[in-house]
């Protein structure tokens, strides 16, 4: 019998059964197709050795007039501008107190007896001064967290370090209980848990808590009341140097018996804008749950434009809009304020747009869903913002544009080109995407093209489609002059007209999305390979852990698993930049390995075919030889290797376990190296699936058209 050439249709197909998809690919991870043939994707490495604070969901690169590249990163807790590879915290300031408005109080007490390492409560002589919301205490050399307070006891949550918490025999001496958690009093602080504040002008509390320890940036750990919150004293250290994937990791400082002061009468508190959530919470409103309107594709409907049931500032999934204004930067918190960062400030913090000279008189918007700079005509566009006649009241369908070349003039006057347009369909603008010729505005039910017309109307708005959906504010991406986006149950493209993109994995993707986290869906492009990627949260997760790719050049689909929360390809280098759930930024298509580990490790990648009949499936066949066709070009390993797996079955859905024979098997796994010419097998069945996989460091591969040597083996 002649050799059987293995040639499968490019792309994955999950719209039929695996058996009906004979001759096609069924499953994959970290694989792409080049000219119809599968290959392992490129690796990634850390863009910067420091972690960001909060989950990054927005990345915007741009180039200044001097040729230097800058990248803006918006997270749930901060906004950073990276220049020269360093992260610079430019998070705006929302309030600065007068001197003396802030005071501190450290807690200290003594034990009423010893404590076992397995105890769940700690009895004190009293609990006066201990934060009721929980805190961190030290007894001798043991650091212990407590979660609550009653009249004479703290409820413990376990040892942080030191003795094994399962050692019941441990008893600590009653020399005193010191609390690193300090209560801060400021009657008008408006702070919430996880907010950041920087103190200046504070004096020592009298002992271990020195002025230097107090006069630095802190993160609020809990809110005690409307006038009090807590911080945890630490050694002097810049916040970025102690940022980790799980948040701040400081070296704590515990007060002593001399720390009885309040910080003096000159303490000033400088508060950054309130932080947001890094996950969606179920409720009634944008960011408090999933997007809404009529339920589509199984996603619950809760209403993009309605007010969130969580009224605490920052108690929504934190998303950002941003664009460069020349060599400077405009950005905004979604459904929040608009801010301006000037390159000439050499990284001091961004300021609120309305704080610029003339902005208040010019009726600049104070709240928006998104900001974009129209590059050709130099107008700033604010979407879902407040009107010039009702500043502070958000209209979710209003589009306003500034006067040309102006940050501050937004009034509609006969002498300028500022103005506004209101969309007449849908309940809220979800996103706006700028292309080369126009800006595409997508509401929860319709798509509109916004185009510069010139005087006297400045901009014109045309509806190009209705009865469409979009999964989230970051689910759309512009590639050349087309816009691709993920909807509630379909994928769409706008290239002059709106149409659905035929998708061979649609049911697979939409059936496994976590409907409570659709606002996290993010689209990105990898233009070097003609790909649009969507990262989404699977039903078994609370954070983005999966992706689906549309290759618009080959018009095929593939999917896999990768934890990414933001993505951009618009940078000076050849590598896409992406944010991961571990709070680090990565350069992609760099090398062959997973650079999130040190040293980098191999990427686990595979592709597996659907069942392939041998003949018409009416008789058994015997595979006795495999002739690989695999190239390891660009591998850095001196001995790159992948594994060929051939799995036989007798019927659709039958398992691939080994038969009751030590001669003939149902599954064969064969290492294939660079110079492997052929592999001998003993496999028998009616049909087979083919799989290639690898997880070795330094290995990349591209599959060609392998051959099988097959002979007929009867019908039983």
C-alpha positions, 0 to 999 in steps of 0.5 A: 500500500502506498504511503499515506500523506497527512495533509489537514485543512488549516485552522481548527473546526469545532462546529461539527463533531470530531468524527465529522471533521475528518481531515481537519484540526480539532484542538490546539494550544500556542499554535499558529498557522503559516501558509496553511501549516501549523507551527509553535508560536514565539516566546515572550520575555519580561519587558521590565523586571518590576511588577505593576500594581494592579491588573493592567487592562490598557496599553498605549505606545507613542513616539515623542518628537525627539524619537523616544518611545513612551508607553502608557499602562493603566491598571486597576490601581495606577497609571504608569508611563514607561520611558527608557524601559522604566515605569514612572507612576503618573497617577493623578492626585485628587486631593491634598490636605492642609498641614495638620489635618492628618494624625497617626496612632500606633497601638501597643498592649501586653498579653494576658498570658501566653498564646499557642501557635494553633490558637485562633484568638489572642487575649490582651489586657485590653484592645484599646487603640487596635484597629477594629478592621484587622491588622498585623501584630508582632509578639516577640519575633512572630508576625501574626495577622488578626481579622477582628477585635472584641473587648479583650481579644483579637481573632487571629488569621495565622502566622506569617513567618517563624514557628510552624503554626501547627506546633501546639507547644509554642508559647510566646512570652508576654513582653508586649503586643506591637501593631504595624497597622497604624490608624490614620485620622483625616476627617475629609479623606474620602479614601477607600481600601487599596487607595494610595496616599503620600505623607509629608511634614510628619514628625516621629511618633517617638520611637521606632516609627520615625519621620522618614518612615511616615513621610513616604507613599502608603497604600490604604489597607482598610477603612475604619470609618469615614474619618479613619483608615489604616496603613502598615508601617514599613521601612523606607522604600519606593513603592515600585521596588516592593511591588510584586505579583500579589501586591506590595511586599514590604519589610514591616516596622513595628512601634515600641513603647515610645511611639505615643505621638500623633505625627506633629501638627504639620502632616500633609496627606496627598491622595491619588485618585481612588483605585478601581476593581480588578474584577467585575462584581455582579450588580445592576450597571456597567462594570458591576456585572456584564454588559446588557440590553437583551441577553445575547449568546447566553450573556446576562443583560444588566445594562451598559448605561444604567447606574451601578449598584456599587456606589463607592468610587472605584467600585467598578472594573477599572478600565481606561481610555487613552491617546497621545496628544502630540507627544503628550498624553490624554487618558481617562478612567472609564466613566470618570475624570479626564487627565493630561500628562505633559512630556515636558514635566519629565514624569511628574503626575498627570493633572485633571483636564479641568485644572488647566488654565481656561478649561473650566471657562471652556466647559471641558468635560469632567467625565467620559467613557473614552477619549480619542485624539483625531489625528488628522484634524487635531480635535479631542473626542470625548465619548459618553461625557457630560454636556457643556450645559450640564457639567458633571451629568454624564450622557452615555450617548453624547460625543463632544469634540474640542476646538482644533488644537485645543485642550481647554476650549470645548464650547460650541461657538461661531468662532471655533470648531468645537461641538457635540453630536448625540447618537440616537440609537442604543442606550450607551456608547461601549467603545470607539475605535480610530481607523485611518479615515474615520472613527467607528463608534459602537453602542450596545446595539448599533455601529456608527461612523464618525468622520471629519467634515470640516466647517461648519459642522466639523464632524458627521455621524452615520449609522452603518449597522444596527442590531449588533452587540459587543462583548466589552469596551476593549473587545474591538481592534482596528487593523489597517482600515478595518475594525474587528470585534467580539460580540455577544455571540458572534464576531464582526468586521467593519470594512465599509460595511458591518458583517459577521465573520464566519467562525469555525470555533464559535460555539466552542468559544462562546459556550465556555466564556465566564458571563460575569467577566465579559468586560475583561475581554480584550482584543489585540493584533499581531500584524506580523502574522495577520492575526487578531487575538481575543483574550477572555475569561473561561467559565472555570476562571475569574481572570483572562486565561484563554484566547481565540485567534482569527487569522484574517490573511488565511481566514482561519481560526485557532485557540488556546490558553494564555493569561493576558489582560491587555495587548498592543502591537503599536510600538517601535520594535517588532514585538507585541507588548502584553500584560499578564495576570502576574502583573508583569509586562511581556514582549511577545514573539521574542525567542522560543520560551516562556520568560515568566520564569527565571530561567525561562522554561519551554512553552507547552504547545500542541495541535491535534487532528480530528479522526481520520478514516483509514479507507472508508472506516469499514476495515482495520488498518495497521500503521507500521511506520511514520515518516516525519516532516518537521523543521526546527528552524530558529530553535536555540536548543542544540537538540530540539525535539517534539513528540509525534502521537498517533492514536487509533480507535475503532469507533467514534468516541472510543477511547485510545487505551492500549489493547489487551496485547503486548504486540499491537497498541492503540496509542503510540508516542514517538520523540522526533528530533532534527535528524529523525528519518522514520519511526517504526510503530505497531498501531491498529484501528479503523481511524486515527488522530494525529498529535504533535506536542513539545515542551522543551526549552529552546525548541520551536517547530513547524509541521509539514506533511508527514507520511504513514506507512499503512497496510490493510489488516482485515475487518475484525 
